[in-house]
Amino acid sequence: MIELSSKYNPQQTEEKWLNIWKDKNIFHSRVNPDKKPFTIVIPPPNVTGILHMGHALNNTLQDILIRYKRMNGFETLWMPGTDHAGIATQNVLEKELAKEGKKRQEIGREEFLKRLWAWKQEYGDTIIHQLEKLGSSCDWQRTRFTMDDQYSEAVKEAFIHLYNKKLIYRGEYIINWCPRCQTALSDEEAEHQ
């Protein structure tokens, strides 16, 4: 008879099951005409840092839903990913540059983009690893990033389509403007006083 340890060892247990799930591709979804589909596209966390308790709660609730549907015979897809977060990530990286005594304008566009992609790689990978450690039953083969080439192309295609239908046009409007970033801001990004 195997003797149970008196203390739970999360590193040993969780890593073991994560590896089994990933090796056997347990959570991979495929088109199955015999099952009703149920899909959740993870609200992609920003690559501005690491996950916090709000992410853990939100993803736990999504995991409960997807597992419940899976147990009830649905063909489930929980698609993971991360978001570039645009200006928020730019601001985080600019703070990192300031620690080096540099500004984005000094290092140039190409170097800044190179650093942005390195930042995304580090923190995007950390976020995905954190989700895996939570035991999230995502289809890990389908992990996406909002700036992946195919998604950027889809956005361009949609923009051109809407422009051709005259649903996007130029005009003069009052906008939120950040004098430091030298860019327009959405209402959510502007601090109202």
N, C-alpha and C positions, 0 to 999 in steps of 0.2 A: 504494500500500500504506500502511495506517495504521501509524504508528510507535508502539510501546508505550512508555509511560513507564517509566523505570528504578525508580520508586518507586510503591508502591500508594497510591492516594488513597481511603481509606475513605469520607470524606464524600461525594465525588462518586459513587462506585460504589454505595454502599449506599443513598443517597437516591434515586438513579436507579431502582434495582430496587424499592425500597419503593413508589415512586410508580407504577411500572408494575403491580406486583401489586395495589395498592389501586385504581387506575383501572380495571383489567380485572376486578376482583373475583375474582381467581384462586382464593382459598381459601374462597369462599363455598360452603356446603353446602346441598343441597336433597334432599327426599325423592326417592329414585330406586329403584323396585322392581327394577330390573335389576342393582343393586349391593348387596353386603352392607354394612351400616353399620358404622362404627368411630368411636367418639366419645371424646374426652377433655375433661372439664370442668377447666379449669386450677385447681389449688388456689389460690384467689385471694389474692394478696399483700395484707397489711395496709396501709392508707393511713397508717401511722405514720411513714413516711419514704420512702426510695427503695430500689430493689432492691440486693441485695448479691451476692457471688459464689455463694452457695448458690442464690439464685434463678436466676442465669445457668446454673448447672449443671443444676438441676432442669428448667428450661424448654428447655434444649438437648436433654436426653434425651427430653422429651415431643415436641419438634419432630422428632427422629429417628424416633420411633415413628409419628407421624402422617404424615410424608412417606413412610416405608416402606410403610405401609398404602395411602396414596394411589397410590403407584407400582405397587402390586399389585392395583389395580382396585377398591378399597373406596371407598364414598362416605364421606368423612371429615369430621368436624366437630371442630375444636379450639376450644372456646368460652372466650374470655378474660373476665377480670373482676377486680375488686378487692373487698376485704373491709373493712367498717367497723371491725372489731377492738375494738368496744365500749370496755371499760375501758382498754385499752392506748392507744387514740386519745384518750380523755378525759384520761389522765395526761399524754400529750404536750402536749395543748392547755393543760392546767393549768400545766405548766412554762412554756409561752409566756406565759400570763397573769401568772405570778409575776415574769417579767422586766419586766412593766409595773407591778408592784406591786399586782396585782389578784388576786382569788379568784373562782371561778365563782359562788359565792353572792352576791357583790357585784354582778355584772353581770346576774344573773337568768337564768332558763331560756331565754327567747326569744333573748337576745343570745348566750348560750353555744351554743345550737343553730345560730344564724346563723354563728358562727365555726367550729363543727364542719363545717358544710356547705362553707364557704369552704376550710377545710383539706383536706377530701376532694377538692374540685375541683382544688386545686393539686397535691396529691400523687398523687391518683388519675390525673390526666392525665399527670403525670411518669412514673408507673409504666407506663402504657399506651404512652407514647412510648418508654420504654426497651425494652419488649418488641418494639415495632416495629423499633427500631434493631438489636436482636439478630437480626432477620430472621425472627422467629417467624411461622409460617404459620397464624396464627389466622384465624377468620372474624370480622373486625373489625366487621362490621355487627351482630354479636350480643354485643358487649361489655356486661357487666352489672356492677352493684354490689349487694352483698348487702342494701342498704337501699332498693333501688328499690321503688316502691309495689306493683307486682304481686307481688314476693317477700314483702314484709311482709304483704300480704293473704293469701298462700298459707300463711305461718307461722301467722297468726291462725286461718285456716280449719282447719288441721291441729290446732292447739291445742284449739279448740272441739270438733272431732270426737273427739279423744282424751279430753277432759274428759267429754263426753257418754257415752262408753263406760266411764267411771269408771277410766280408766287414768292420769289426772292428778287428784290430790287433795291436800288440805291435811293437814298433820300436823306434829308437833313432832319436829325432828331437830337434831342438832348440825351446824352448817354453818361454813364458813370465812367470816369477816366482816372487812372492812377498815374500821377505825374512821376512817381519813382520808377514804376515798371514801364511807363510809356505805352500803355495798352488800355483797351476798353475792359470794363469789368461788368459782370452780371450783377443783378440786384443782390444775389446771395453773397457775392464776394465783396460788396461795398459796405463800409461801415457808415451807418446813418447817424447823423448828429442833429 
